[in-house]
């Protein structure tokens, strides 16, 4: 499901809301999650999961084409851990 499909599904379930309002709400939620991660905060949605940021330290990598060693810089990557309810729902069928 892509963001536009999510907006459409929410708008169909809530006919009293305009689709543009639903789109603004979805964008606001995703924007707040992004801003929190950019600050290094953790975002937890009970029953769904938690978003956090993990550090990948610098290392020596390898160019797969030439085999030459390449220095890979330190970077921060987003990480998502599923919540218990979501895991159980997925595994119970």
N, C-alpha and C positions, 0 to 999 in steps of 0.2 A: 504494500500500500504506500503510495506517495502522498505528499502533503495535500495536494488538491483533492485526492480521493478521500482523505480523512476529513477535510472541510466539508465535502459533499455529503459524506455519511452523517456527520454531526448535524448539518443543516436539515437533512431529511428526517432525522429523529426529533428535531426541535423546530416544527414548522412556524412557531411564533417568533423565531429569530431570522433576521435577514442573513443571507449567505455572506455578505461582505462583513457583517458583524462577527460571524463565526470565524471568518478568515482572520480578522483583527485579533480575536481572542487566541486562536491557535498561534499566530505570529508572536503575540505578547508572551505566551507561555514559553515557547521555544527560545525567544529572545532572552527571557529571564534566566533560563537554564544555561544558555550560552554565556551570558554575562557572569553568572555565578562561577562557572567553570573557569572563565578567564581570570577571575580574582583568586582562583585556587580553592574555592569553596566546594563543598559536597552537597548534592541535591538528592534528597530521598523522597520518593513517592511510595508511601506505605502500600504493600501488596503488589506493587509493580516492579520497583527496583531502585537502585541508587546509581547516580552518575557521579564520577569523581575524576581526578586528573592524576596520572602516574608519570613518574620521571623515568626516562630511559637515558642512562649515563652514556658518555662518549665511549666509542669502541673502535676497533679496527675491523672494517668490513672487507668484502672482496667483490670486485667487479666480476659478475658471472660470465661476461663475454671474454675478457682478457685474462682473468685470474689475478690481476694486479690488486695489491692491498690498497684500501681507500679508508681515510679517516672519516668516521661518521660522527657528526656533532651531537651533543646532548640535545634531547628534545622532550617536550611534555606532550602526552597523548591522552585523549579522553578514554575513559573506561566505564563500562556499564556492568553492574552485577544485578542479576534478576532477583526479585523478591520471592519469598517462600510461596505466597499464593499463586503467583504467575508460574513458577516452576511446577507446582502441584497440578495446576490446570493443564499445562502442556503435557505432563507425563501421565495424567489419568485419562487422557483421550478426550 
